Amino acid sequence: MRKDFQKITSLSGQMLIKARNSEWDDLLEIESERSALMAAFFSKPLAGLAKHYVAEGIRLILETDREVMELSAARRKVLRSSLSKMGKGRNAVQAYATSV
């Protein structure tokens, strides 16, 4: 059980590294793997001392996820801006093409 949870926390750390490096496709693959492991892990009751260990790990995962979400939100903002500029450029080209 501990090994499974260590894998989950390790994957969370890898996700953060991928987010910091803007490696979004890789991050999504890791998140998919982590999600499956988390579903399996949390489908079983935790015993005694494992609860404390897991509680600490959950705090780490939540903090990591928070930073990943902040980084992805910043990236989405950049993408929205780029797409908006592309749309304005396309509109300008269409306006020019119809006036010629």
C-alpha positions as CSV (number, residue, x, y, z in Angstrom):
1,M,0.0,0.0,0.0
2,R,2.8,2.4,0.9
3,K,4.5,1.7,-2.4
4,D,1.3,2.5,-4.3
5,F,1.0,5.8,-2.6
6,Q,4.6,6.7,-3.1
7,K,4.0,6.1,-6.8
8,I,1.1,8.5,-6.7
9,T,3.1,11.2,-5.0
10,S,6.0,10.6,-7.4
11,L,3.7,11.1,-10.3
12,S,2.4,14.3,-8.8
13,G,6.0,15.6,-8.6
14,Q,6.6,14.6,-12.2
15,M,3.4,16.5,-13.2
16,L,4.7,19.6,-11.6
17,I,8.0,19.3,-13.4
18,K,6.2,18.9,-16.7
19,A,4.0,21.9,-16.0
20,R,7.0,24.0,-15.2
21,N,8.6,23.0,-18.5
22,S,5.3,23.5,-20.4
23,E,5.3,19.9,-21.4
24,W,1.5,19.7,-21.4
25,D,1.0,16.5,-23.4
26,D,3.4,14.6,-21.1
27,L,1.6,16.0,-18.1
28,L,-1.7,14.8,-19.3
29,E,-0.3,11.2,-19.8
30,I,1.1,11.3,-16.3
31,E,-2.2,12.6,-14.8
32,S,-4.1,9.9,-16.5
33,E,-1.9,7.2,-14.9
34,R,-2.0,9.0,-11.5
35,S,-5.8,9.3,-11.7
36,A,-6.2,5.5,-12.2
37,L,-3.8,4.7,-9.3
38,M,-5.6,7.1,-7.0
39,A,-9.0,5.6,-7.8
40,A,-7.6,2.1,-7.0
41,F,-5.8,3.3,-3.9
42,F,-8.6,5.2,-2.3
43,S,-11.2,2.5,-3.1
44,K,-9.8,0.5,0.0
45,P,-10.0,1.6,3.6
46,L,-6.8,2.8,5.3
47,A,-5.4,1.2,8.4
48,G,-4.1,2.9,11.5
49,L,-0.7,4.5,10.9
50,A,-1.2,4.6,7.2
51,K,-3.8,7.3,7.7
52,H,-1.2,9.8,9.0
53,Y,1.2,8.9,6.2
54,V,-1.5,9.3,3.6
55,A,-2.7,12.6,5.1
56,E,0.7,14.1,4.7
57,G,0.9,12.8,1.2
58,I,-2.5,14.3,0.3
59,R,-1.3,17.7,1.5
60,L,1.7,17.4,-0.8
61,I,-0.5,16.3,-3.7
62,L,-2.9,19.2,-3.1
63,E,-0.1,21.7,-3.0
64,T,1.5,20.2,-6.2
65,D,-1.9,20.2,-8.0
66,R,-2.5,23.9,-7.0
67,E,0.8,24.9,-8.6
68,V,0.1,22.8,-11.7
69,M,-3.3,24.5,-12.0
70,E,-1.8,27.9,-11.6
71,L,0.7,27.2,-14.3
72,S,-1.9,25.8,-16.6
73,A,-4.2,28.8,-16.0
74,A,-1.3,31.1,-17.0
75,R,-0.7,29.0,-20.2
76,R,-4.4,29.1,-21.1
77,K,-4.3,32.9,-20.8
78,V,-1.4,33.0,-23.2
79,L,-3.1,30.7,-25.6
80,R,-6.3,32.7,-25.5
81,S,-4.4,35.9,-26.3
82,S,-2.6,34.2,-29.2
83,L,-5.9,32.8,-30.6
84,S,-7.5,36.2,-30.2
85,K,-4.6,37.8,-32.2
86,M,-5.0,35.1,-34.9
87,G,-8.7,35.8,-35.1
88,K,-8.1,39.5,-35.5
89,G,-5.5,38.8,-38.2
90,R,-7.9,36.4,-40.0
91,N,-10.6,39.1,-39.9
92,A,-8.3,41.7,-41.3
93,V,-7.3,39.3,-44.1
94,Q,-11.0,38.6,-44.9
95,A,-11.8,42.3,-44.8
96,Y,-9.0,43.0,-47.2
97,A,-9.9,40.1,-49.5
98,T,-13.5,41.3,-49.8
99,S,-12.5,44.9,-50.5
100,V,-10.1,44.0,-53.4
